[in-house]
Amino acid sequence: MTGLAMPKPDAATLARRVEIVEDMKIIVPNEGVVDAVNGMRAFESDGLTAYRQLPLVVVLPETTAQVARILKYCNDRNIRVVPRGSGTSLSGGALPLEDAVLLVMSRFNRILDIDYANRTVTAQPGVTNLGITHAVEQEGFYYAPDPSSQIACSIGGNVAENSGGVHCLKYGLTANNVLGIEMVLMDGEVVRLGGKHLDAEGYDLLGIMTGSEGLLGVVTEVTVRILKKPEAARALLIGFPSSEAAGQCVADIIGAGIIPGGMEMMDGPAIRAAEDFVNAGYPLDVDALLIVELDGPGPEIDHLIGEVQRIAQENGSTTCRVSTSDEERMSFWAGRKAAFPAVGRISPDYYCMDGTIPRKELPKVLAGMREMSERYGLGVANVFHAGDGNLHPLILYDANNPGELEKAEAFGSDILKLCVEVGGVLTGEHGVGVEKRDLMGTMFNEADLDQQMRVKCAFDPNHLLNPGKVFPQLRRCAELGRMHVHRGQMAFPEIPRF
Ligand SMILES: Cc1cc2nc3c(=O)[nH]c(=O)nc-3n(C[C@H](O)[C@H](O)[C@H](O)COP(=O)(O)OP(=O)(O)OC[C@H]3O[C@@H](n4cnc5c(N)ncnc54)[C@H](O)[C@@H]3O)c2cc1C
């Protein structure tokens, strides 16, 4: 692992590894435990590939009862646990720890119930996001939140990260589409939150769990809302001479009361990389491209297309194509959906950032990024969920050049600090994980972080679930609210700080 500070491995756990592996094999028989180094290599990293670490042992349970036994076993013996779905996290949320059991949920891969009357699907957490749509599309239904990784990422991981995608502008993020979960607490207790109904009694614990990044419990079942596919969908491909003009157009479309099914933006470097890669027919003489998709009944779409064209012209658009078939609409999206691998072809490595800003601040943030790009001597290509103000700058670097990864990380953290400075937040959909952990202090003060930690303590008082993620320093429940240094004397000096 590079310079990332993680909790010090627990020597007692490391010393008991053989015994722990044997006990895991009893709880999860039938090749449910991977303890050989070669086998564990496949799990040493997630989508944030700059960091890697072999776990203590990899365990792949198949039932909720097994998850409950594993967590209780670990809780009783003070052993750390890192939950993992498909391992596509871009913030290092599923990064293993040397002294932690890596609890991989990929064998939980069954759809349990499809209920068209209630418009719900209940699935095990290892089912892929797209797997849910595949299960219901023959009846004309789909699951709306659509991360670009939907072919691989798990619905359990989506709940843990509150994942989003192109269609979330109109249909909401995971949090707006999850109705219920079954989860296991660190002490082995199995809990159900929500269900097929629309609202739950009491505090919104389901809301707390959604986006909790594997720190509060392990999700073992998920019930989501499914939607009827819109009657029709058409897309516009609109070119602008500058990102500022495109950004203003986005603000004006939303300001006119139009909520497109999706509204995405790409800047010059991203357009050119995508066009080279998939030949989507993107104009190459523009500096910014908007893809605006409108869905619903045909006459409504026709009316809205006229409105969007008018707003685009008022903002100085130089090109505009409207899809006339589903094939053409999909070709508009092909470049956007392939933008990440396309950028991978023009740079040996790239670092994908994720911050969210108020839409009107887009020009200022883009100008700031250009200045940083020059200062750091590293290129940047931009892909945005423009309607949500969610930015995905891709910082281009070469890990083989000594010091470039560190430069890319510093560039990335400057971008996120700028997002916070203009009134935005550190993450839109990729989570905090380890990647943005040490930036949490730019957004939250000690009192804020203490409050968040109190929630963590209520679920996992021994701090055994996914430690080293999200919180910038390890706090113990005991020291909450009493963390001050008096005359150089640190309170609770025995607690490791990183
Ligand atoms: C090419 C690419 C494109 C992407 N595009 C998008 C995008 O458009 N939108 C978006 O939001 N994200 C995107 N992502 C990020 C990633 O796919 C999402 O965060 C996804 O939800 C992670 O799911 P996963 O199953 O891979 O989870 P993992 O990576 O395995 O884990 C992610 C986090 O969830 C926790 N976790 C996983 N399963 C469980 C469980 N059952 N119970 C409790 N905690 C659990 C882990 O501890 C970890 O903290 C992209 C990633 C890649 C590689």
The ligand as an SDF file (V2000), in Angstrom:
LIG
                    3D

 53 58  0  0  0  0  0  0  0  0999 V2000
  -16.1700    1.9220  -14.5270 C   0  0  0  0  0  0  0  0  0  0  0  0
  -16.9520    2.3280  -13.3090 C   0  0  0  0  0  0  0  0  0  0  0  0
  -18.0330    3.1820  -13.4520 C   0  0  0  0  0  0  0  0  0  0  0  0
  -18.7630    3.5770  -12.3230 C   0  0  0  0  0  0  0  0  0  0  0  0
  -19.8440    4.3840  -12.5040 N   0  0  0  0  0  0  0  0  0  0  0  0
  -20.5850    4.7300  -11.4410 C   0  0  0  0  0  0  0  0  0  0  0  0
  -21.7340    5.5660  -11.6090 C   0  0  0  0  0  0  0  0  0  0  0  0
  -22.0910    5.9620  -12.7150 O   0  0  0  0  0  0  0  0  0  0  0  0
  -22.4320    5.8960  -10.5040 N   0  0  0  0  0  0  0  0  0  0  0  0
  -22.0750    5.4490   -9.2590 C   0  0  0  0  0  0  0  0  0  0  0  0
  -22.7670    5.7770   -8.2920 O   0  0  0  0  0  0  0  0  0  0  0  0
  -21.0030    4.6680   -9.0760 N   0  0  0  0  0  0  0  0  0  0  0  0
  -20.2520    4.2910  -10.1240 C   0  0  0  0  0  0  0  0  0  0  0  0
  -19.1510    3.4890   -9.9370 N   0  0  0  0  0  0  0  0  0  0  0  0
  -18.7630    3.0990   -8.5600 C   0  0  0  0  0  0  0  0  0  0  0  0
  -19.2980    1.7370   -8.0710 C   0  0  0  0  0  0  0  0  0  0  0  0
  -19.6590    0.9150   -9.1680 O   0  0  0  0  0  0  0  0  0  0  0  0
  -20.4850    1.9140   -7.1250 C   0  0  0  0  0  0  0  0  0  0  0  0
  -20.0650    2.5710   -5.9480 O   0  0  0  0  0  0  0  0  0  0  0  0
  -21.1510    0.5890   -6.7270 C   0  0  0  0  0  0  0  0  0  0  0  0
  -22.3280    0.8230   -6.0160 O   0  0  0  0  0  0  0  0  0  0  0  0
  -20.2780   -0.3330   -5.8830 C   0  0  0  0  0  0  0  0  0  0  0  0
  -20.9130   -1.5960   -5.8350 O   0  0  0  0  0  0  0  0  0  0  0  0
  -20.0750   -2.9160   -5.5500 P   0  0  0  0  0  0  0  0  0  0  0  0
  -21.0040   -4.0590   -5.4970 O   0  0  0  0  0  0  0  0  0  0  0  0
  -18.9720   -3.0500   -6.5260 O   0  0  0  0  0  0  0  0  0  0  0  0
  -19.5280   -2.6070   -4.1090 O   0  0  0  0  0  0  0  0  0  0  0  0
  -18.0290   -2.7340   -3.5110 P   0  0  0  0  0  0  0  0  0  0  0  0
  -17.0860   -1.9540   -4.3490 O   0  0  0  0  0  0  0  0  0  0  0  0
  -17.7280   -4.1700   -3.3260 O   0  0  0  0  0  0  0  0  0  0  0  0
  -18.2370   -2.0460   -2.1240 O   0  0  0  0  0  0  0  0  0  0  0  0
  -18.5380   -0.6920   -2.0390 C   0  0  0  0  0  0  0  0  0  0  0  0
  -18.8700   -0.3220   -0.5890 C   0  0  0  0  0  0  0  0  0  0  0  0
  -20.0620   -0.9790   -0.2150 O   0  0  0  0  0  0  0  0  0  0  0  0
  -19.8730   -1.8020    0.9200 C   0  0  0  0  0  0  0  0  0  0  0  0
  -20.7160   -2.9840    0.6870 N   0  0  0  0  0  0  0  0  0  0  0  0
  -20.7760   -3.7490   -0.4270 C   0  0  0  0  0  0  0  0  0  0  0  0
  -21.7130   -4.6880   -0.2890 N   0  0  0  0  0  0  0  0  0  0  0  0
  -22.2610   -4.5280    0.9280 C   0  0  0  0  0  0  0  0  0  0  0  0
  -23.2970   -5.1900    1.6550 C   0  0  0  0  0  0  0  0  0  0  0  0
  -23.9510   -6.2300    1.1520 N   0  0  0  0  0  0  0  0  0  0  0  0
  -23.6060   -4.7390    2.8940 N   0  0  0  0  0  0  0  0  0  0  0  0
  -22.9490   -3.6720    3.4260 C   0  0  0  0  0  0  0  0  0  0  0  0
  -21.9750   -3.0150    2.7940 N   0  0  0  0  0  0  0  0  0  0  0  0
  -21.6340   -3.4360    1.5530 C   0  0  0  0  0  0  0  0  0  0  0  0
  -18.3710   -2.0730    0.9780 C   0  0  0  0  0  0  0  0  0  0  0  0
  -17.9220   -2.2680    2.2970 O   0  0  0  0  0  0  0  0  0  0  0  0
  -17.8210   -0.7680    0.4110 C   0  0  0  0  0  0  0  0  0  0  0  0
  -17.7280    0.2020    1.4160 O   0  0  0  0  0  0  0  0  0  0  0  0
  -18.4060    3.0920  -11.0370 C   0  0  0  0  0  0  0  0  0  0  0  0
  -17.3280    2.2070  -10.9120 C   0  0  0  0  0  0  0  0  0  0  0  0
  -16.5990    1.8370  -12.0200 C   0  0  0  0  0  0  0  0  0  0  0  0
  -15.4530    0.8870  -11.8220 C   0  0  0  0  0  0  0  0  0  0  0  0
  1  2  1  0
  2  3  1  0
  2 52  2  0
  3  4  2  0
  4  5  1  0
  4 50  1  0
  5  6  2  0
  6  7  1  0
  6 13  1  0
  7  8  2  0
  7  9  1  0
  9 10  1  0
 10 11  2  0
 10 12  1  0
 12 13  2  0
 13 14  1  0
 14 15  1  0
 14 50  1  0
 15 16  1  0
 16 17  1  0
 16 18  1  0
 18 19  1  0
 18 20  1  0
 20 21  1  0
 20 22  1  0
 22 23  1  0
 23 24  1  0
 24 25  2  0
 24 26  1  0
 24 27  1  0
 27 28  1  0
 28 29  2  0
 28 30  1  0
 28 31  1  0
 31 32  1  0
 32 33  1  0
 33 34  1  0
 33 48  1  0
 34 35  1  0
 35 36  1  0
 35 46  1  0
 36 37  1  0
 36 45  1  0
 37 38  2  0
 38 39  1  0
 39 40  1  0
 39 45  2  0
 40 41  1  0
 40 42  2  0
 42 43  1  0
 43 44  2  0
 44 45  1  0
 46 47  1  0
 46 48  1  0
 48 49  1  0
 50 51  2  0
 51 52  1  0
 52 53  1  0
M  END
$$$$
